[in-house]
């Protein structure tokens, strides 16, 4: 399932540019499956990852010099800069120094580059239903939670919002995990129903379980 989600992410990013001479930075690249898929499409890929184990796996996929074992984006400048696209897939909520990180992302992005951020949405129906059991709260690993207004306000001095896209499948994953926290059931048809209803409501309320944001540098 996770690999399927990563294929969806790669297709989404590739459609933004649909060409091969693209330089990508994935912040919090994990085991490197996403950047590996983009490398296969002909992109120049780089990643940062705090976990030594995950970073080691990523290096095996895309190359030793393409992955930094660090959360400090300043170090990526020693490898490359002026990225056409920078992605943070469910990573921003883990970062302590938000304002400094936003400055660094701005500096690393090319003039016409795109910043993609995916984060959970605490205003979704599944969040309201599961409340303290909502898996995407993920305390204490998640330090922040964002609404659309909050995230756009945070980035407003450096970036402007281009578009958003709901992450429909996240509702199912999060609801299944939330139900497990709440009732102890590893699989629940109730959780599937909650996720389905959350997505239906999101069509009208524009409050999906998770959302992808596409930003460009503010002019």
N, C-alpha and C positions, 0 to 999 in steps of 0.2 A: 504493500500500500504506500509506504514512504517513497519507494522508488517511482511509483506512479505519480505521486505528487511532484516529485522533482522533475519528471518529464514534462509535466504541465508548466512548471516554472520556467524551464528552459525554452519551451515553445513560446511562452508569453514574452520572454526577453528577446528571443530571436525575431519575433514579429515587430518589435519596436524599431529594429534597424534593418534586418533582413539582408545583411551583407557580412563579408568575412573579415574585413580589416578593422575589427573592433577590439578594444582593450577593456577587459572586465576586471573589477576588483570585488570579491565577495567577502564581506566582513563577517567573521564567524562562520567560516566555510565548513566546519565539521569535518567529516571524513573525506570531503572533496568530491562527492558524487555530482553535485550541481555543476561545479566548474569543469569537471571531467566531461560532462555532456556538452558544455559550451565549447570546450577545446576541440571536441570531435566535429563541431560545426565550423571550425576554422578560426575561432577567436583566440586572442592572446589572453590568458587567464592568470589571475593572481588571487591569493587568499590570505586571510589572517585567521588564526585559531588559537585560543588560549589553552586548550587541552593538548597535552603532549601526545597522547595516544591517537586522538583524532587527527592532529596535524601530521603525524607520521604516516597515517593512512592516506591523507590527502597528497602528501609529497610523492608517495609511490604512484599515485594516479596521474599527477600533472607535472611532476618534476620537483627536485629538491629545492631549487632556487625560486620557485613560484609561490611558496607558502612560508609565511612568517609565524612563528610560535609566540604570538604576543597580541595583546589588545591595543597596544599603543600604535596608533595609525601614523605617527610621525616617522616610525622606522620604515614604513612602506616606501617612503620617498627615496630611500637608498636603493631600492629596486626599480621603481618606476613612479610616474605621476601622470597627470593629464589623462585620466581614465574616461572613456566614453560612457561607461555605465558602472555604477557602484550599487551593490545590492546588500541589504540587511534583512535576511529572512528570519523573522522572529528573534531578532538579536538586540534591537534598540532597548527593549524593556529590561535587558540585563546590564546595561552600561551605566556605571555610576556617574561619570562626568559627561552629562548630556551636552552642555553648552560647548565645552572644549571639543567634544567629538564632532559636533555640527560644524564648528570652525574648520576642523581637519578635513572633513568630508568635502566642504566647499573648496578648500585649497587643492584637494586631490582631483576634483572633477574638472573635466575640460569645459570650455566656455559653453558649448552646446550639448554637454553631457546630460545624462539622466540619472537621478538618484531614485532607487526603488526601495521602499521600506514596507515590510509586512509586519503587522502587529495585531494582537487580539483586540477585540472591541468590547469593553465592559458594559456597553449600553445595549448589547444584543439580547434577544429574548432568552437564549439558553443561559446567559449570565444572570439575568433577572430570575429565572426559574431555579437554578441551582444555588444561587447566592453564595454562601461561604464554601460550598462544595464545588464551585465552578473551577474546573481544573486549570483554566488559563490564568487564574489569579497566581497560582504556583509560587506562593510565598514560602521561603524568602528569596528564591532565585529571581523572581520578577520584581524588580525594584520600582517600576513605573507602570502605569496603565493609561492608555490614551484614548480619547475620543477624537473624532475627526477635527473638531474645532481646536482641541488642545494641541494636537500634533501640528496642525497648520500654523497655529499661533507660535509654537515653539520654534518653528523653522522660518517664520515669516521674514526675518531680517536678512536671510541668506538665500532662501529658496521660494519659489512660487509653485503652487499645485497645478499640475497639468491634467491629471485624471485619477480616478480611483477604480478599483475592481474588487468585488467581493470574493472571498475564498470559500466557496460553498462547501467543499469537503471538510473544512476545518470544524464545522458545526457537528459533524458526525463523530469525528475523532475526539473532540473536546467533550461532547455529551456522553459518549461511552465511558470515558475516563472519569467524568464527573459523577456519573451514576455508580461507578465502582467505588469512588470515595464515599458516596452517600449511603449506598445500600450493601456494598460488598460484592455485588454481582459483576463478574468479569465480562459478561455480555448481557445486554438488556434490549428487548424490543421497545421498551418504554423510552430508552435513550435515543433510539433511532427515530421514534415518533417525535420526540422533543426537538431533535436536530432538524427533521423535515419541517416541522411547524416553524422553527426559528428561521429557516431559509424562506419559507412562504411569507412570513411576516416581514422579512427583510426586503422583499421585493417592493413593499409599500412604505415601510418605515425607513429604509436605507440604513439599517443597523444590523449588518451581518455579524456572524461570530468572529470573523477576522477579515481584515481588509488590506489590499495592496494599494500603496500610494505611489504615484509617479510625480517626481518633482524635477524642476529645472532651476538653474541659477536665476535669482531675481535680477531684474534689469533696473 
